[in-house]
Amino acid sequence: MTKSVALVIPLLDEEKALPALIEVVRTLDPQPAEIIAVDGGSTDRTRGIVREAGWTLVETAKGRALQINAGVKAAQSSLVCILHADTIPPPDMVQVIRETLEDNRIALASFTPLITGEKTRWFTSAHNFIKTWYAPLLTRPHLFFRGVRLLFGDHAMFFRRADFLVIGGCTPGDAVMEEADLCVKFAELGRIEMVRRVVRTSDRRIAAWGPVKANWIYFKVGMLWAFGLRSRMEKNYPDVR
């Protein structure tokens, strides 16, 4: 039996990014069974663009953790992918998700992100790939030695909806680093994998901050998460929309 796939897209003031994503999603083959946009209180045209695209719109309070939880709860499909508005998936995304999760040993997986836009950010893309290994080594060594990787939001993470509900979903209140907590929770159920299929994610933060500052911010927020200083994470992750 072919399992259905839902895309859950958390949004906040994404009117600039959405048109490109909508066009790409329309070309996915096969198509996802559901596209659920979860808006956290946008003040621009985001919600109107979602309605025009024919996507399901769910409205919640601001916060990616809350938005993802609401989107997964609203989904009817057995498989779910969390897709950011500024991340462009490959055309066979749905099939890759289905084939990957046919392996019951895999609890959570993602695509491989390439940060691009004004130009391709090869250094940061490579650093982010390496970080999926060294981040758990620094922050959760007991998981690292079990082979666990820490995936991040722009990787387009995907999983079984039933497993997400079993582990309790994202930690409520997390505006950033919600994906790291998911990795820790999913590690109790099985393997965490990054598949060798690229998603292109926007370099808008690097363009706004510069490469050095951007990598410093990523590192600092990761360390705040590691040491449980959650209340400081969002204020140290400036908005670039």
C-alpha positions as CSV (number, residue, x, y, z in Angstrom):
1,M,0.0,0.0,0.0
2,T,1.4,3.4,-1.0
3,K,1.6,5.7,2.1
4,S,0.4,9.2,1.8
5,V,2.7,12.2,2.5
6,A,1.7,15.6,4.0
7,L,3.9,18.7,3.7
8,V,3.7,20.9,6.8
9,I,5.0,24.4,6.2
10,P,5.3,26.7,9.2
11,L,5.0,30.4,8.1
12,L,5.4,33.9,9.4
13,D,5.5,36.8,7.0
14,E,6.7,34.8,4.0
15,E,5.0,36.6,1.1
16,K,8.4,37.0,-0.6
17,A,9.4,33.4,-0.4
18,L,6.0,31.7,-1.0
19,P,5.5,32.2,-4.7
20,A,8.7,30.3,-5.7
21,L,7.8,27.5,-3.3
22,I,4.3,27.2,-4.6
23,E,5.4,26.9,-8.2
24,V,7.9,24.2,-7.2
25,V,5.4,22.3,-5.1
26,R,3.0,22.2,-8.1
27,T,5.6,20.3,-10.1
28,L,6.3,17.6,-7.5
29,D,5.8,14.2,-9.0
30,P,4.1,12.4,-7.4
31,Q,2.1,15.1,-5.6
32,P,1.8,15.1,-1.8
33,A,-1.6,14.1,-0.5
34,E,-1.8,17.3,1.7
35,I,-0.1,20.7,1.9
36,I,-0.7,22.3,5.3
37,A,0.5,25.8,5.8
38,V,0.6,26.8,9.5
39,D,0.6,30.6,10.0
40,G,1.9,32.1,13.2
41,G,0.3,35.5,12.9
42,S,1.6,37.0,9.7
43,T,1.1,40.7,9.1
44,D,1.8,40.6,5.3
45,R,0.0,38.7,2.5
46,T,1.1,35.3,3.5
47,R,-2.3,33.9,4.4
48,G,-3.9,35.3,1.3
49,I,-1.2,33.7,-0.9
50,V,-1.8,30.3,0.8
51,R,-5.5,30.5,0.2
52,E,-4.9,31.4,-3.5
53,A,-2.6,28.4,-3.8
54,G,-5.4,26.1,-2.5
55,W,-3.4,24.9,0.4
56,T,-4.9,24.1,3.8
57,L,-4.4,27.0,6.2
58,V,-4.0,26.4,9.9
59,E,-3.6,29.5,12.2
60,T,-1.8,29.3,15.5
61,A,0.2,31.5,17.9
62,K,3.7,32.4,16.8
63,G,6.4,29.8,17.4
64,R,7.7,27.1,15.1
65,A,7.3,24.4,17.7
66,L,3.6,25.2,18.2
67,Q,3.1,25.6,14.5
68,I,4.7,22.3,13.6
69,N,2.7,20.5,16.3
70,A,-0.5,22.0,15.0
71,G,0.3,21.1,11.4
72,V,1.1,17.5,12.2
73,K,-2.0,17.2,14.3
74,A,-4.1,18.5,11.4
75,A,-2.6,16.1,8.9
76,Q,-4.3,12.9,7.9
77,S,-1.4,11.3,6.1
78,S,0.8,8.7,7.6
79,L,4.1,10.4,6.6
80,V,4.9,14.1,7.2
81,C,7.7,16.4,6.0
82,I,8.4,19.7,7.6
83,L,9.3,22.1,4.8
84,H,10.4,25.7,5.4
85,A,9.1,28.4,3.1
86,D,12.6,29.3,1.9
87,T,13.6,25.7,1.1
88,I,13.1,24.3,-2.4
89,P,12.7,20.5,-2.7
90,P,13.6,18.2,-5.5
91,P,10.8,17.1,-7.9
92,D,10.8,13.5,-6.6
93,M,10.6,14.6,-2.9
94,V,7.4,12.6,-2.1
95,Q,8.9,9.4,-3.6
96,V,12.1,9.8,-1.7
97,I,10.2,10.2,1.6
98,R,8.2,7.1,0.9
99,E,11.2,4.9,-0.1
100,T,13.3,6.1,2.9
101,L,10.6,5.4,5.5
102,E,10.0,1.9,4.1
103,D,13.0,1.1,6.3
104,N,11.4,0.7,9.7
105,R,14.8,1.1,11.4
106,I,14.7,4.8,10.4
107,A,12.7,6.9,12.7
108,L,13.6,10.4,11.3
109,A,15.3,11.5,8.1
110,S,16.0,14.6,6.1
111,F,17.4,15.8,2.8
112,T,20.8,17.3,2.3
113,P,20.7,21.1,2.3
114,L,22.6,23.3,-0.1
115,I,22.5,27.0,0.9
116,T,22.2,29.1,-2.1
117,G,20.7,32.4,-3.4
118,E,22.8,35.4,-4.2
119,K,25.5,32.8,-4.5
120,T,26.1,29.2,-3.4
121,R,27.4,29.1,0.2
122,W,29.7,26.1,-0.1
123,F,31.6,26.7,3.1
124,T,28.5,27.1,5.3
125,S,26.7,24.2,3.5
126,A,29.7,22.0,4.2
127,H,29.9,23.2,7.8
128,N,26.3,22.5,8.4
129,F,26.8,19.0,7.1
130,I,29.7,18.4,9.5
131,K,27.7,20.0,12.3
132,T,25.1,17.2,12.1
133,W,27.9,15.0,13.6
134,Y,29.9,17.3,15.9
135,A,26.8,19.0,17.4
136,P,25.6,15.8,19.1
137,L,29.2,15.0,20.1
138,L,29.5,18.3,21.9
139,T,26.0,18.5,23.3
140,R,24.7,14.9,23.7
141,P,27.7,12.6,23.5
142,H,25.8,9.6,24.7
143,L,23.6,9.9,21.5
144,F,26.6,10.6,19.3
145,F,28.2,7.3,20.2
146,R,24.9,5.6,19.2
147,G,25.3,7.1,15.8
148,V,22.7,9.9,16.2
149,R,22.9,13.0,14.1
150,L,21.3,16.4,14.8
151,L,19.3,17.5,11.8
152,F,18.0,21.1,11.3
153,G,14.9,22.8,10.0
154,D,16.2,23.7,6.6
155,H,17.0,20.0,5.9
156,A,13.3,19.3,5.3
157,M,13.0,16.6,8.0
158,F,10.4,13.8,7.6
159,F,9.0,11.1,9.8
160,R,5.9,8.9,10.5
161,R,3.1,10.9,11.9
162,A,2.3,8.2,14.5
163,D,5.8,8.3,15.8
164,F,5.7,12.1,16.1
165,L,2.6,11.9,18.3
166,V,4.1,9.1,20.4
167,I,7.2,11.2,21.3
168,G,5.0,14.2,22.1
169,G,6.0,16.3,19.1
170,C,8.1,19.5,19.4
171,T,8.8,21.1,22.8
172,P,6.1,23.9,23.1
173,G,7.6,27.4,23.3
174,D,10.6,26.7,21.1
175,A,10.9,29.3,18.4
176,V,14.2,28.0,17.1
177,M,16.1,24.7,17.6
178,E,12.8,22.8,17.8
179,E,14.3,20.3,15.3
180,A,17.2,19.5,17.7
181,D,14.8,18.4,20.4
182,L,13.0,16.3,17.8
183,C,16.2,14.5,17.0
184,V,16.8,13.7,20.6
185,K,13.3,12.3,21.0
186,F,13.3,10.4,17.8
187,A,16.6,8.8,18.6
188,E,14.7,6.6,21.2
189,L,12.7,5.1,18.3
190,G,15.3,4.4,15.7
191,R,18.0,5.7,13.4
192,I,18.3,9.3,12.2
193,E,19.4,9.6,8.5
194,M,20.3,12.3,6.0
195,V,19.5,11.1,2.5
196,R,21.7,12.0,-0.4
197,R,19.1,14.2,-2.2
198,V,19.6,17.9,-2.2
199,V,17.1,20.6,-1.1
200,R,18.1,24.2,-1.9
201,T,17.6,26.5,1.0
202,S,17.8,30.3,0.9
203,D,21.0,32.1,1.9
204,R,19.0,35.1,3.1
205,R,20.4,35.0,6.6
206,I,24.0,34.8,5.4
207,A,23.3,37.6,2.9
208,A,21.9,39.8,5.7
209,W,24.5,38.9,8.4
210,G,27.6,37.9,6.5
211,P,29.2,34.4,6.6
212,V,31.2,34.9,9.8
213,K,28.4,36.4,11.8
214,A,25.9,33.9,10.5
215,N,28.0,30.9,11.5
216,W,28.7,32.5,14.9
217,I,24.9,33.0,15.4
218,Y,24.2,29.4,14.5
219,F,26.9,28.2,16.9
220,K,25.8,30.5,19.7
221,V,22.1,29.5,19.5
222,G,23.1,25.8,19.4
223,M,25.1,26.2,22.6
224,L,22.2,28.0,24.3
225,W,20.1,25.0,23.4
226,A,22.7,22.6,24.6
227,F,22.9,24.3,28.0
228,G,19.2,24.6,28.4
229,L,19.1,28.4,28.1
230,R,16.0,28.3,25.9
231,S,14.6,31.7,26.8
232,R,17.7,33.3,25.2
233,M,17.6,31.5,21.9
234,E,15.0,33.5,20.0
235,K,16.5,36.9,20.9
236,N,19.9,35.7,19.6
237,Y,18.4,34.6,16.3
238,P,17.4,37.9,14.5
239,D,14.6,37.9,12.0
240,V,15.6,38.6,8.4
241,R,12.2,38.6,6.6
